[in-house]
Amino acid sequence: MSHDPRATWALDREIVLSRVIAAPRERVFQAFTDPDQITRWFGPEGFTVETLEIDIREGGCWRFIYTGPDGTRWENRMVYRRIDAPRLLEMEHGADVDDDPGRFHMTITFDEQSDGKCVLTLRQLHPTKEQREGAIGFGAVEFGYQTLDKLARHLAEG
């Protein structure tokens, strides 16, 4: 039986983003789990998101196409593994194919502060150190923070 490297957490394969969002934890969580909301704000600046299918529940998936400012298209699939409202989401994120070797595990925690704000922590666990480095080189950290900025704006507007 082969060992799946995604099953063991390792710092040299991890990317962590964290942000305080000026909204209650329940609203932040809902922005990630309501199909109408997530499709309006998700993705980096200048990218469009075209949803092909969206079923946000344990075992469900969101298939979408990112189109970058230069017209490059990336087909994505997120499979929802665990939903523990309003504190935790776990999913697998990769290309929209059945067996993507670059698929990574993502965990998002939502922690409420006493002032009514939410601390959102997003962790990506990549299959290999090299894939993590490739994701960072591609802009995963910068694009991730741009996405969280869009989330914060979405919640401020609503």
Order of alpha helices (4+ residues) and beta strands (2+ residues): beta-alpha-alpha-beta-beta-beta-beta-beta-beta-alpha-alpha
